[in-house]
Amino acid sequence: MLQLIAEQYAFRILAMEVMPDYIHLLLDCRPQFLISDMIKIMKGNLARRLFLDHPELKSSLWG
């Protein structure tokens, strides 16, 4: 999912490390994107896709 989001917004994932409760990413992007904007885009799109595909996550996280 992260790779699809990166391609959609013209980011490039240079390195990724997946841990049980977080992900480390090294990204390359166009200069007009602020780091905070990239984070918002990646987290927002990933969360939306996960909650649409797995609605049980939302109820278990926010009961």
PQR file with spaces between the fields and no chain letter, atoms N, CA, C, O and H, PARSE charges and radii, in Angstrom:
ATOM       1  N    MET     1       0.824   -1.204    0.000 -0.4000 1.5000
ATOM       2  CA   MET     1       0.000    0.000    0.000 -0.0000 2.0000
ATOM       3  C    MET     1       0.859    1.257    0.000  0.5500 1.7000
ATOM       4  O    MET     1       0.554    2.222   -0.699 -0.5500 1.4000
ATOM       5  N    LEU     2       1.924    1.244    0.777 -0.4000 1.5000
ATOM       6  CA   LEU     2       2.793    2.426    0.832 -0.0000 2.0000
ATOM       7  C    LEU     2       3.434    2.703   -0.524  0.5500 1.7000
ATOM       8  O    LEU     2       3.579    3.861   -0.916 -0.5500 1.4000
ATOM       9  H    LEU     2       2.173    0.460    1.345  0.4000 1.0000
ATOM      10  N    GLN     3       3.816    1.658   -1.235 -0.4000 1.5000
ATOM      11  CA   GLN     3       4.429    1.841   -2.547 -0.0000 2.0000
ATOM      12  C    GLN     3       3.433    2.469   -3.524  0.5500 1.7000
ATOM      13  O    GLN     3       3.802    3.335   -4.317 -0.5500 1.4000
ATOM      14  H    GLN     3       3.698    0.717   -0.917  0.4000 1.0000
ATOM      15  N    LEU     4       2.176    2.037   -3.467 -0.4000 1.5000
ATOM      16  CA   LEU     4       1.152    2.624   -4.341 -0.0000 2.0000
ATOM      17  C    LEU     4       0.926    4.100   -4.025  0.5500 1.7000
ATOM      18  O    LEU     4       0.785    4.916   -4.937 -0.5500 1.4000
ATOM      19  H    LEU     4       1.876    1.334   -2.823  0.4000 1.0000
ATOM      20  N    ILE     5       0.892    4.445   -2.744 -0.4000 1.5000
ATOM      21  CA   ILE     5       0.725    5.843   -2.336 -0.0000 2.0000
ATOM      22  C    ILE     5       1.915    6.664   -2.805  0.5500 1.7000
ATOM      23  O    ILE     5       1.748    7.778   -3.302 -0.5500 1.4000
ATOM      24  H    ILE     5       1.007    3.783   -2.003  0.4000 1.0000
ATOM      25  N    ALA     6       3.109    6.121   -2.648 -0.4000 1.5000
ATOM      26  CA   ALA     6       4.318    6.830   -3.068 -0.0000 2.0000
ATOM      27  C    ALA     6       4.305    7.087   -4.577  0.5500 1.7000
ATOM      28  O    ALA     6       4.655    8.179   -5.024 -0.5500 1.4000
ATOM      29  H    ALA     6       3.244    5.216   -2.244  0.4000 1.0000
ATOM      30  N    GLU     7       3.910    6.104   -5.344 -0.4000 1.5000
ATOM      31  CA   GLU     7       3.846    6.286   -6.799 -0.0000 2.0000
ATOM      32  C    GLU     7       2.802    7.327   -7.179  0.5500 1.7000
ATOM      33  O    GLU     7       3.024    8.133   -8.083 -0.5500 1.4000
ATOM      34  H    GLU     7       3.625    5.217   -4.982  0.4000 1.0000
ATOM      35  N    GLN     8       1.671    7.311   -6.495 -0.4000 1.5000
ATOM      36  CA   GLN     8       0.589    8.250   -6.788 -0.0000 2.0000
ATOM      37  C    GLN     8       1.031    9.694   -6.579  0.5500 1.7000
ATOM      38  O    GLN     8       0.643   10.570   -7.352 -0.5500 1.4000
ATOM      39  H    GLN     8       1.490    6.656   -5.761  0.4000 1.0000
ATOM      40  N    TYR     9       1.829    9.959   -5.554 -0.4000 1.5000
ATOM      41  CA   TYR     9       2.258   11.315   -5.224 -0.0000 2.0000
ATOM      42  C    TYR     9       3.693   11.616   -5.654  0.5500 1.7000
ATOM      43  O    TYR     9       4.262   12.627   -5.243 -0.5500 1.4000
ATOM      44  H    TYR     9       2.144    9.248   -4.926  0.4000 1.0000
ATOM      45  N    ALA    10       4.276   10.754   -6.473 -0.4000 1.5000
ATOM      46  CA   ALA    10       5.626   10.935   -7.021 -0.0000 2.0000
ATOM      47  C    ALA    10       6.696   10.983   -5.933  0.5500 1.7000
ATOM      48  O    ALA    10       7.681   11.710   -6.054 -0.5500 1.4000
ATOM      49  H    ALA    10       3.814    9.933   -6.807  0.4000 1.0000
ATOM      50  N    PHE    11       6.495   10.202   -4.871 -0.4000 1.5000
ATOM      51  CA   PHE    11       7.547    9.991   -3.883 -0.0000 2.0000
ATOM      52  C    PHE    11       8.312    8.750   -4.296  0.5500 1.7000
ATOM      53  O    PHE    11       7.830    7.955   -5.103 -0.5500 1.4000
ATOM      54  H    PHE    11       5.694    9.611   -4.772  0.4000 1.0000
ATOM      55  N    ARG    12       9.484    8.586   -3.752 -0.4000 1.5000
ATOM      56  CA   ARG    12      10.235    7.364   -3.978 -0.0000 2.0000
ATOM      57  C    ARG    12      10.659    6.827   -2.618  0.5500 1.7000
ATOM      58  O    ARG    12      11.281    7.545   -1.834 -0.5500 1.4000
ATOM      59  H    ARG    12       9.875    9.232   -3.096  0.4000 1.0000
ATOM      60  N    ILE    13      10.330    5.576   -2.332 -0.4000 1.5000
ATOM      61  CA   ILE    13      10.728    4.952   -1.078 -0.0000 2.0000
ATOM      62  C    ILE    13      12.126    4.389   -1.283  0.5500 1.7000
ATOM      63  O    ILE    13      12.319    3.448   -2.054 -0.5500 1.4000
ATOM      64  H    ILE    13       9.825    4.993   -2.969  0.4000 1.0000
ATOM      65  N    LEU    14      13.104    4.974   -0.586 -0.4000 1.5000
ATOM      66  CA   LEU    14      14.492    4.541   -0.718 -0.0000 2.0000
ATOM      67  C    LEU    14      14.802    3.384    0.220  0.5500 1.7000
ATOM      68  O    LEU    14      15.566    2.484   -0.127 -0.5500 1.4000
ATOM      69  H    LEU    14      12.947    5.738    0.040  0.4000 1.0000
ATOM      70  N    ALA    15      14.212    3.410    1.404 -0.4000 1.5000
ATOM      71  CA   ALA    15      14.416    2.337    2.384 -0.0000 2.0000
ATOM      72  C    ALA    15      13.187    2.257    3.283  0.5500 1.7000
ATOM      73  O    ALA    15      12.527    3.260    3.554 -0.5500 1.4000
ATOM      74  H    ALA    15      13.591    4.141    1.686  0.4000 1.0000
ATOM      75  N    MET    16      12.893    1.025    3.742 -0.4000 1.5000
ATOM      76  CA   MET    16      11.748    0.819    4.617 -0.0000 2.0000
ATOM      77  C    MET    16      12.094   -0.277    5.616  0.5500 1.7000
ATOM      78  O    MET    16      12.635   -1.319    5.248 -0.5500 1.4000
ATOM      79  H    MET    16      13.429    0.211    3.521  0.4000 1.0000
ATOM      80  N    GLU    17      11.775   -0.028    6.884 -0.4000 1.5000
ATOM      81  CA   GLU    17      11.932   -1.030    7.936 -0.0000 2.0000
ATOM      82  C    GLU    17      10.599   -1.117    8.673  0.5500 1.7000
ATOM      83  O    GLU    17      10.123   -0.128    9.231 -0.5500 1.4000
ATOM      84  H    GLU    17      11.336    0.819    7.183  0.4000 1.0000
ATOM      85  N    VAL    18      10.007   -2.297    8.669 -0.4000 1.5000
ATOM      86  CA   VAL    18       8.697   -2.502    9.279 -0.0000 2.0000
ATOM      87  C    VAL    18       8.877   -3.185   10.632  0.5500 1.7000
ATOM      88  O    VAL    18       9.476   -4.256   10.731 -0.5500 1.4000
ATOM      89  H    VAL    18      10.394   -3.100    8.215  0.4000 1.0000
ATOM      90  N    MET    19       8.353   -2.549   11.658 -0.4000 1.5000
ATOM      91  CA   MET    19       8.387   -3.078   13.011 -0.0000 2.0000
ATOM      92  C    MET    19       6.953   -3.431   13.407  0.5500 1.7000
ATOM      93  O    MET    19       6.020   -3.051   12.699 -0.5500 1.4000
ATOM      94  H    MET    19       7.866   -1.679   11.577  0.4000 1.0000
ATOM      95  N    PRO    20       6.749   -4.142   14.510 -0.5600 1.5000
ATOM      96  CA   PRO    20       5.379   -4.530   14.889  0.2800 2.0000
ATOM      97  C    PRO    20       4.415   -3.353   15.081  0.5500 1.7000
ATOM      98  O    PRO    20       3.226   -3.481   14.790 -0.5500 1.4000
ATOM      99  N    ASP    21       4.912   -2.210   15.565 -0.4000 1.5000
ATOM     100  CA   ASP    21       3.999   -1.097   15.840 -0.0000 2.0000
ATOM     101  C    ASP    21       4.372    0.215   15.152  0.5500 1.7000
ATOM     102  O    ASP    21       3.752    1.241   15.432 -0.5500 1.4000
ATOM     103  H    ASP    21       5.878   -2.105   15.801  0.4000 1.0000
ATOM     104  N    TYR    22       5.358    0.212   14.268 -0.4000 1.5000
ATOM     105  CA   TYR    22       5.690    1.413   13.509 -0.0000 2.0000
ATOM     106  C    TYR    22       6.511    1.044   12.278  0.5500 1.7000
ATOM     107  O    TYR    22       6.961   -0.092   12.133 -0.5500 1.4000
ATOM     108  H    TYR    22       5.861   -0.622   14.041  0.4000 1.0000
ATOM     109  N    ILE    23       6.697    2.023   11.395 -0.4000 1.5000
ATOM     110  CA   ILE    23       7.445    1.824   10.159 -0.0000 2.0000
ATOM     111  C    ILE    23       8.432    2.973   10.013  0.5500 1.7000
ATOM     112  O    ILE    23       8.075    4.135   10.207 -0.5500 1.4000
ATOM     113  H    ILE    23       6.331    2.946   11.512  0.4000 1.0000
ATOM     114  N    HIS    24       9.676    2.643    9.670 -0.4000 1.5000
ATOM     115  CA   HIS    24      10.675    3.652    9.326 -0.0000 2.0000
ATOM     116  C    HIS    24      10.736    3.746    7.811  0.5500 1.7000
ATOM     117  O    HIS    24      10.835    2.729    7.125 -0.5500 1.4000
ATOM     118  H    HIS    24       9.965    1.699    9.512  0.4000 1.0000
ATOM     119  N    LEU    25      10.675    4.978    7.284 -0.4000 1.5000
ATOM     120  CA   LEU    25      10.769    5.188    5.842 -0.0000 2.0000
ATOM     121  C    LEU    25      11.835    6.233    5.545  0.5500 1.7000
ATOM     122  O    LEU    25      11.971    7.222    6.264 -0.5500 1.4000
ATOM     123  H    LEU    25      10.594    5.804    7.842  0.4000 1.0000
ATOM     124  N    LEU    26      12.581    6.000    4.485 -0.4000 1.5000
ATOM     125  CA   LEU    26      13.466    7.015    3.921 -0.0000 2.0000
ATOM     126  C    LEU    26      12.891    7.327    2.551  0.5500 1.7000
ATOM     127  O    LEU    26      12.864    6.470    1.668 -0.5500 1.4000
ATOM     128  H    LEU    26      12.470    5.196    3.901  0.4000 1.0000
ATOM     129  N    LEU    27      12.425    8.580    2.376 -0.4000 1.5000
ATOM     130  CA   LEU    27      11.712    8.972    1.166 -0.0000 2.0000
ATOM     131  C    LEU    27      12.477   10.033    0.396  0.5500 1.7000
ATOM     132  O    LEU    27      13.249   10.810    0.958 -0.5500 1.4000
ATOM     133  H    LEU    27      12.448    9.276    3.093  0.4000 1.0000
ATOM     134  N    ASP    28      12.239   10.039   -0.905 -0.4000 1.5000
ATOM     135  CA   ASP    28      12.739   11.081   -1.787 -0.0000 2.0000
ATOM     136  C    ASP    28      11.516   11.687   -2.463  0.5500 1.7000
ATOM     137  O    ASP    28      10.652   10.957   -2.949 -0.5500 1.4000
ATOM     138  H    ASP    28      11.612    9.408   -1.361  0.4000 1.0000
ATOM     139  N    CYS    29      11.437   13.004   -2.497 -0.4000 1.5000
ATOM     140  CA   CYS    29      10.259   13.634   -3.093 -0.0000 2.0000
ATOM     141  C    CYS    29      10.652   14.927   -3.783  0.5500 1.7000
ATOM     142  O    CYS    29      11.792   15.386   -3.698 -0.5500 1.4000
ATOM     143  H    CYS    29      12.139   13.597   -2.102  0.4000 1.0000
ATOM     144  N    ARG    30       9.672   15.499   -4.468 -0.4000 1.5000
ATOM     145  CA   ARG    30       9.876   16.779   -5.141 -0.0000 2.0000
ATOM     146  C    ARG    30      10.048   17.884   -4.097  0.5500 1.7000
ATOM     147  O    ARG    30       9.494   17.787   -3.002 -0.5500 1.4000
ATOM     148  H    ARG    30       8.746   15.126   -4.537  0.4000 1.0000
ATOM     149  N    PRO    31      10.797   18.918   -4.418 -0.5600 1.5000
ATOM     150  CA   PRO    31      11.080   19.977   -3.431  0.2800 2.0000
ATOM     151  C    PRO    31       9.857   20.726   -2.931  0.5500 1.7000
ATOM     152  O    PRO    31       9.907   21.283   -1.834 -0.5500 1.4000
ATOM     153  N    GLN    32       8.763   20.767   -3.678 -0.4000 1.5000
ATOM     154  CA   GLN    32       7.611   21.545   -3.220 -0.0000 2.0000
ATOM     155  C    GLN    32       6.865   20.883   -2.067  0.5500 1.7000
ATOM     156  O    GLN    32       6.019   21.526   -1.445 -0.5500 1.4000
ATOM     157  H    GLN    32       8.723   20.315   -4.569  0.4000 1.0000
ATOM     158  N    PHE    33       7.152   19.611   -1.760 -0.4000 1.5000
ATOM     159  CA   PHE    33       6.512   18.936   -0.634 -0.0000 2.0000
ATOM     160  C    PHE    33       7.290   19.198    0.649  0.5500 1.7000
ATOM     161  O    PHE    33       8.504   19.002    0.697 -0.5500 1.4000
ATOM     162  H    PHE    33       7.839   19.089   -2.266  0.4000 1.0000
ATOM     163  N    LEU    34       6.597   19.635    1.673 -0.4000 1.5000
ATOM     164  CA   LEU    34       7.201   19.741    2.994 -0.0000 2.0000
ATOM     165  C    LEU    34       7.205   18.355    3.631  0.5500 1.7000
ATOM     166  O    LEU    34       6.368   17.518    3.291 -0.5500 1.4000
ATOM     167  H    LEU    34       5.610   19.794    1.634  0.4000 1.0000
ATOM     168  N    ILE    35       8.122   18.106    4.536 -0.4000 1.5000
ATOM     169  CA   ILE    35       8.182   16.816    5.217 -0.0000 2.0000
ATOM     170  C    ILE    35       6.861   16.543    5.933  0.5500 1.7000
ATOM     171  O    ILE    35       6.345   15.426    5.886 -0.5500 1.4000
ATOM     172  H    ILE    35       8.802   18.786    4.811  0.4000 1.0000
ATOM     173  N    SER    36       6.319   17.555    6.589 -0.4000 1.5000
ATOM     174  CA   SER    36       5.050   17.364    7.298 -0.0000 2.0000
ATOM     175  C    SER    36       3.922   17.011    6.332  0.5500 1.7000
ATOM     176  O    SER    36       3.039   16.227    6.680 -0.5500 1.4000
ATOM     177  H    SER    36       6.738   18.462    6.627  0.4000 1.0000
ATOM     178  N    ASP    37       3.937   17.575    5.130 -0.4000 1.5000
ATOM     179  CA   ASP    37       2.926   17.238    4.125 -0.0000 2.0000
ATOM     180  C    ASP    37       3.065   15.784    3.676  0.5500 1.7000
ATOM     181  O    ASP    37       2.061   15.088    3.520 -0.5500 1.4000
ATOM     182  H    ASP    37       4.654   18.212    4.847  0.4000 1.0000
ATOM     183  N    MET    38       4.286   15.325    3.470 -0.4000 1.5000
ATOM     184  CA   MET    38       4.506   13.933    3.064 -0.0000 2.0000
ATOM     185  C    MET    38       3.988   12.981    4.133  0.5500 1.7000
ATOM     186  O    MET    38       3.349   11.978    3.815 -0.5500 1.4000
ATOM     187  H    MET    38       5.101   15.891    3.597  0.4000 1.0000
ATOM     188  N    ILE    39       4.255   13.285    5.380 -0.4000 1.5000
ATOM     189  CA   ILE    39       3.808   12.422    6.475 -0.0000 2.0000
ATOM     190  C    ILE    39       2.282   12.380    6.525  0.5500 1.7000
ATOM     191  O    ILE    39       1.693   11.308    6.658 -0.5500 1.4000
ATOM     192  H    ILE    39       4.774   14.099    5.639  0.4000 1.0000
ATOM     193  N    LYS    40       1.640   13.550    6.417 -0.4000 1.5000
ATOM     194  CA   LYS    40       0.178   13.597    6.419 -0.0000 2.0000
ATOM     195  C    LYS    40      -0.407   12.788    5.265  0.5500 1.7000
ATOM     196  O    LYS    40      -1.372   12.047    5.453 -0.5500 1.4000
ATOM     197  H    LYS    40       2.118   14.421    6.309  0.4000 1.0000
ATOM     198  N    ILE    41       0.164   12.923    4.088 -0.4000 1.5000
ATOM     199  CA   ILE    41      -0.318   12.195    2.911 -0.0000 2.0000
ATOM     200  C    ILE    41      -0.178   10.695    3.122  0.5500 1.7000
ATOM     201  O    ILE    41      -1.129    9.943    2.904 -0.5500 1.4000
ATOM     202  H    ILE    41       0.948   13.525    3.936  0.4000 1.0000
ATOM     203  N    MET    42       1.004   10.256    3.547 -0.4000 1.5000
ATOM     204  CA   MET    42       1.253    8.821    3.706 -0.0000 2.0000
ATOM     205  C    MET    42       0.369    8.241    4.817  0.5500 1.7000
ATOM     206  O    MET    42      -0.283    7.219    4.603 -0.5500 1.4000
ATOM     207  H    MET    42       1.776   10.867    3.724  0.4000 1.0000
ATOM     208  N    LYS    43       0.333    8.865    5.984 -0.4000 1.5000
ATOM     209  CA   LYS    43      -0.454    8.334    7.099 -0.0000 2.0000
ATOM     210  C    LYS    43      -1.948    8.381    6.821  0.5500 1.7000
ATOM     211  O    LYS    43      -2.669    7.426    7.111 -0.5500 1.4000
ATOM     212  H    LYS    43       0.862    9.696    6.157  0.4000 1.0000
ATOM     213  N    GLY    44      -2.415    9.493    6.259 -0.4000 1.5000
ATOM     214  CA   GLY    44      -3.833    9.638    5.998 -0.0000 2.0000
ATOM     215  C    GLY    44      -4.350    8.635    4.974  0.5500 1.7000
ATOM     216  O    GLY    44      -5.383    7.998    5.183 -0.5500 1.4000
ATOM     217  H    GLY    44      -1.829   10.269    6.024  0.4000 1.0000
ATOM     218  N    ASN    45      -3.629    8.500    3.871 -0.4000 1.5000
ATOM     219  CA   ASN    45      -4.050    7.565    2.835 -0.0000 2.0000
ATOM     220  C    ASN    45      -3.941    6.120    3.307  0.5500 1.7000
ATOM     221  O    ASN    45      -4.819    5.311    3.007 -0.5500 1.4000
ATOM     222  H    ASN    45      -2.790    9.017    3.701  0.4000 1.0000
ATOM     223  N    LEU    46      -2.895    5.782    4.030 -0.4000 1.5000
ATOM     224  CA   LEU    46      -2.734    4.420    4.535 -0.0000 2.0000
ATOM     225  C    LEU    46      -3.840    4.080    5.533  0.5500 1.7000
ATOM     226  O    LEU    46      -4.419    2.996    5.466 -0.5500 1.4000
ATOM     227  H    LEU    46      -2.182    6.439    4.274  0.4000 1.0000
ATOM     228  N    ALA    47      -4.136    4.988    6.448 -0.4000 1.5000
ATOM     229  CA   ALA    47      -5.185    4.742    7.438 -0.0000 2.0000
ATOM     230  C    ALA    47      -6.540    4.584    6.755  0.5500 1.7000
ATOM     231  O    ALA    47      -7.302    3.678    7.095 -0.5500 1.4000
ATOM     232  H    ALA    47      -3.666    5.868    6.503  0.4000 1.0000
ATOM     233  N    ARG    48      -6.846    5.452    5.800 -0.4000 1.5000
ATOM     234  CA   ARG    48      -8.132    5.365    5.101 -0.0000 2.0000
ATOM     235  C    ARG    48      -8.270    4.015    4.383  0.5500 1.7000
ATOM     236  O    ARG    48      -9.319    3.376    4.464 -0.5500 1.4000
ATOM     237  H    ARG    48      -6.228    6.188    5.524  0.4000 1.0000
ATOM     238  N    ARG    49      -7.224    3.586    3.689 -0.4000 1.5000
ATOM     239  CA   ARG    49      -7.279    2.308    2.964 -0.0000 2.0000
ATOM     240  C    ARG    49      -7.387    1.127    3.923  0.5500 1.7000
ATOM     241  O    ARG    49      -8.131    0.182    3.664 -0.5500 1.4000
ATOM     242  H    ARG    49      -6.372    4.106    3.623  0.4000 1.0000
ATOM     243  N    LEU    50      -6.651    1.177    5.025 -0.4000 1.5000
ATOM     244  CA   LEU    50      -6.733    0.081    5.996 -0.0000 2.0000
ATOM     245  C    LEU    50      -8.119   -0.011    6.619  0.5500 1.7000
ATOM     246  O    LEU    50      -8.659   -1.108    6.761 -0.5500 1.4000
ATOM     247  H    LEU    50      -6.046    1.944    5.236  0.4000 1.0000
ATOM     248  N    PHE    51      -8.705    1.129    6.995 -0.4000 1.5000
ATOM     249  CA   PHE    51     -10.023    1.113    7.626 -0.0000 2.0000
ATOM     250  C    PHE    51     -11.120    0.704    6.641  0.5500 1.7000
ATOM     251  O    PHE    51     -12.106    0.088    7.045 -0.5500 1.4000
ATOM     252  H    PHE    51      -8.267    2.020    6.880  0.4000 1.0000
ATOM     253  N    LEU    52     -10.965    1.035    5.359 -0.4000 1.5000
ATOM     254  CA   LEU    52     -11.937    0.585    4.369 -0.0000 2.0000
ATOM     255  C    LEU    52     -11.836   -0.921    4.138  0.5500 1.7000
ATOM     256  O    LEU    52     -12.853   -1.604    4.019 -0.5500 1.4000
ATOM     257  H    LEU    52     -10.163    1.536    5.031  0.4000 1.0000
ATOM     258  N    ASP    53     -10.610   -1.433    4.075 -0.4000 1.5000
ATOM     259  CA   ASP    53     -10.402   -2.869    3.839 -0.0000 2.0000
ATOM     260  C    ASP    53     -10.661   -3.711    5.081  0.5500 1.7000
ATOM     261  O    ASP    53     -11.069   -4.868    4.974 -0.5500 1.4000
ATOM     262  H    ASP    53      -9.784   -0.878    4.172  0.4000 1.0000
ATOM     263  N    HIS    54     -10.426   -3.135    6.267 -0.4000 1.5000
ATOM     264  CA   HIS    54     -10.556   -3.872    7.527 -0.0000 2.0000
ATOM     265  C    HIS    54     -11.307   -3.021    8.551  0.5500 1.7000
ATOM     266  O    HIS    54     -10.686   -2.459    9.452 -0.5500 1.4000
ATOM     267  H    HIS    54     -10.094   -2.195    6.354  0.4000 1.0000
ATOM     268  N    PRO    55     -12.626   -2.918    8.429 -0.5600 1.5000
ATOM     269  CA   PRO    55     -13.392   -2.063    9.345  0.2800 2.0000
ATOM     270  C    PRO    55     -13.296   -2.505   10.808  0.5500 1.7000
ATOM     271  O    PRO    55     -13.528   -1.699   11.710 -0.5500 1.4000
ATOM     272  N    GLU    56     -12.962   -3.762   11.050 -0.4000 1.5000
ATOM     273  CA   GLU    56     -12.828   -4.228   12.426 -0.0000 2.0000
ATOM     274  C    GLU    56     -11.685   -3.530   13.159  0.5500 1.7000
ATOM     275  O    GLU    56     -11.705   -3.448   14.388 -0.5500 1.4000
ATOM     276  H    GLU    56     -12.774   -4.416   10.318  0.4000 1.0000
ATOM     277  N    LEU    57     -10.695   -3.028   12.433 -0.4000 1.5000
ATOM     278  CA   LEU    57      -9.585   -2.289   13.062 -0.0000 2.0000
ATOM     279  C    LEU    57     -10.086   -1.023   13.742  0.5500 1.7000
ATOM     280  O    LEU    57      -9.672   -0.703   14.856 -0.5500 1.4000
ATOM     281  H    LEU    57     -10.678   -3.094   11.435  0.4000 1.0000
ATOM     282  N    LYS    58     -10.970   -0.310   13.074 -0.4000 1.5000
ATOM     283  CA   LYS    58     -11.468    0.948   13.623 -0.0000 2.0000
ATOM     284  C    LYS    58     -12.212    0.710   14.933  0.5500 1.7000
ATOM     285  O    LYS    58     -12.019    1.443   15.902 -0.5500 1.4000
ATOM     286  H    LYS    58     -11.307   -0.570   12.168  0.4000 1.0000
ATOM     287  N    SER    59     -13.066   -0.318   14.962 -0.4000 1.5000
ATOM     288  CA   SER    59     -13.830   -0.568   16.181 -0.0000 2.0000
ATOM     289  C    SER    59     -12.941   -1.088   17.293  0.5500 1.7000
ATOM     290  O    SER    59     -13.189   -0.800   18.464 -0.5500 1.4000
ATOM     291  H    SER    59     -13.223   -0.914   14.175  0.4000 1.0000
ATOM     292  N    SER    60     -11.906   -1.852   16.952 -0.4000 1.5000
ATOM     293  CA   SER    60     -11.023   -2.376   18.007 -0.0000 2.0000
ATOM     294  C    SER    60     -10.089   -1.289   18.549  0.5500 1.7000
ATOM     295  O    SER    60      -9.690   -1.341   19.712 -0.5500 1.4000
ATOM     296  H    SER    60     -11.704   -2.087   16.001  0.4000 1.0000
ATOM     297  N    LEU    61      -9.739   -0.304   17.710 -0.4000 1.5000
ATOM     298  CA   LEU    61      -8.853    0.771   18.156 -0.0000 2.0000
ATOM     299  C    LEU    61      -9.595    1.886   18.873  0.5500 1.7000
ATOM     300  O    LEU    61      -9.075    2.473   19.823 -0.5500 1.4000
ATOM     301  H    LEU    61     -10.064   -0.261   16.765  0.4000 1.0000
ATOM     302  N    TRP    62     -10.821    2.182   18.418 -0.4000 1.5000
ATOM     303  CA   TRP    62     -11.572    3.298   18.996 -0.0000 2.0000
ATOM     304  C    TRP    62     -12.889    2.837   19.625  0.5500 1.7000
ATOM     305  O    TRP    62     -13.762    3.657   19.908 -0.5500 1.4000
ATOM     306  H    TRP    62     -11.243    1.705   17.647  0.4000 1.0000
ATOM     307  N    GLY    63     -13.030    1.549   19.838 -0.4000 1.5000
ATOM     308  CA   GLY    63     -14.137    0.894   20.508 -0.0000 2.0000
ATOM     309  C    GLY    63     -15.429    1.613   20.532  0.5500 1.7000
ATOM     310  O    GLY    63     -16.406    1.109   21.086 -0.5500 1.4000
ATOM     311  H    GLY    63     -12.321    0.883   19.607  0.4000 1.0000
